[in-house]
Amino acid sequence: MENKPTTRFINIIMTGLLLIIGITLITIAGSFNSVQRNAVKSGQEQLMRTLNYVTDNLELLIENRSLSLHHFSREMTFNDFPDGLLPEADQKAIIAAYLDTHADQTKLLIQLDAEGIFVDAWQLENGSLQALSQEGAESYLRADVSLESMRTTSGLIQNSSEYFLENQSFVNLYASILDAEGQVTGYFVAPLNLENMFKKEIFSDTSAYSGYPLVKNAAMEVVIHPVESQVGLDIISDRQAQFPDLDLSDLKRLEDAQLSQQEGTLSYYSYWWNEENPTKVLKLGAFKWIDIGEAHWVVALNSDFYEHNRVPIQNNYILLSLLLLISAIIIIFIVLIRGYNKKNQAYEESQRQIEKQKFENERHRLEKRILKESKLEAIGLLTTTIVHDMNNFLTPILGNAQLLMEDYAENEELVSELKEIYFAAEKGKELSTNVLRFSKVSEGHQNTVHDLSQVLQDTLSEITILTPKSIKVVSDIDPDILVEGFDKQDLQVVLYNLLTNAFQAIDKGPGNVTIRLKKAQAECNTELQKRSIVTKDKEFAVLSIIDDGPGIAEGLESNDLFDPFFTTKGSNGSGLGLFVVSSIADKYDWQIKLDRTKKGLAVLINIPLLKN
């Protein structure tokens, strides 16, 4: 049975388009292969030119710093003085001027006698010249293996080989101190911070391209690198120890090439070490060995292989191939889309109905939220009015109680009862202040405290009067638990609401309420640190309030209890207690967790500890 004409025609078109696409892809592959070869060659030449500029600049910079030290040494000598040195006041002015010239690169200066024995040292701190102890200077001298050869060679060498101190690389610059007859009476040694000099004078990480220059010594240890943590590391063994899961096999090939050749270029797989989690990339690199004073270094320059070779594609072939490929794809879509037109229309109608339903659900959710917020706003206004009036009632009570205590100071029994009235009224006024503060937007002026243990003890002693006689409250509070700043009154509100809930849960029967404050155990800390990037380095304390009441009813979600106006107490509850607790916890980034126990309920509040 023959195919229908329409089907046969479509099959012919599809076959022809596939052939065109195949020919186009072959043409594109050949063109790109040719472009890549030319681009690699061009990239290597460009890298070598840039590398020559970097090495020349590095040599000139160190030579310049050396000449600056020699010029300083000549300024310090004066033939009218027997020892060849200026008076101390003039010396300090010249030393301060010299160190200030490159304060970020040469922060200190050391003076030795002709035998290389320490004489004096100075450093520049916050623009002020200060004396440096021999102990402070010795670390720079002991690390300098070239110091002995400086004094034994016939001519003074320009600088030492590199050495490492506190994850930074240095070379020591040398200058002789001459007397009136031109005899050497001592030396000036100036440690030069290579990393700071390189970043300021040669390389600043502002380019839009990936890649950077670096310097290594003959032992393949990193001397200069844009990432300071890499300084002093062996490029293979130390990095492998730091990142054991990374494949550094190609770095061995790079190391062999650099140790066996004076200069060269190559491509290799490596990583960008300025990333927190380094990703493997193909790099294009160039290197060259140089000698500066006693230092023997290989200066390398690398860049992203593909980024560096992003050159204009060859004109007509690739442009024509892309146009043919796009045309073929368009024709295929035109042919195929006709067969699916009706199906797409049905799908689009189905999507419209789904979107409409989503819109209706969202509108319903927003209406419920607006209704809740309206209720909260109305309650806030009503609460503010009531508390304001209550303050007006409490003010004369406080004033008159104070006057009566003063008038009847001799009557101790009466004064004791008046004090109870005064403290109760004062507590009521403090409570009304808390309510007003909670109902208004915080202006950020509350005094914060850190000693959670002490505040908790004080708060418990203040609210014990509220404890029913049938309920026993037990506290287990570790001392000296310091947490990040919080408002004491906020903690009182949290504790008051949670204890009130516990008392109401136990109701009239006898029961126990336990209040415990401990530092979180290691396993708990680990889980809490996983919450977000903000908490990953923090440790926590756990405040728990445990009662032996009936607990949370089965089928009731814990999250519902924190919604405003949600209550399980019917007309006896406002539904705002746990909502207020949750709001205060969110304010300080505390985490609340409700834990069902065998009998009762445990409310756990995880609070970040204060950093040392």
Buried (B, 14 or more C-beta within 10 A) or exposed (E): EEEEEEEEEBEEBBEEBEEBBEEBEEBBEEBBEEBBEEBBEEBBEBBBEBBBEBBEBBBEBBBEBBEBBBEBBEBBBBEEEEEBBBEEEEBBEBBBEBBEEBEEBBBBBBBBBBEBEBEBBBBBEEEEBEEBEEEEBEEBBEBBEBBEEBBEEEEBBBBBBBBBBEEBBBBBBBBBBBBBEEEBBBBBBBBBBBBBBBBBBBBEEEEEEBBBBBBBBEEBBBBBBBBEEBBBBBBBEBBBEEBEEBEBEBBEEBBEBBEEBEBBBBBBBBBBBBEEEBEEBEBBBBBBBBEBBBBEBBBBBBBBBBBBBEEEBEEEBBEEBEEBBEEBEEBBEEBEEEEEEEEEEEEEEEEEEEEEEEEEEEEEEEEEEEEEEEEBEEBBEEBBEEBEEBBEEBEEBBEBBEEBBEEEEEEEEBBEBBEEBBEBBBBBBBBBEBBBBBBEEEEEEBEEBBBBBBBBBEBBEBBEEEBBEEBEBEEEBEEEBBBBEBBBBBBBBBBBBBBEBBBBBBEEEEBBBBBBBBEBEEEBBEEBBEEEEEBEEBBBBBBBBBBBBEBBEEEEEBEEBBBBEBBEEEEEBEBBBBBBBBBBBEEBBBBBEBBEEEEBBBBBBBBBBBEE
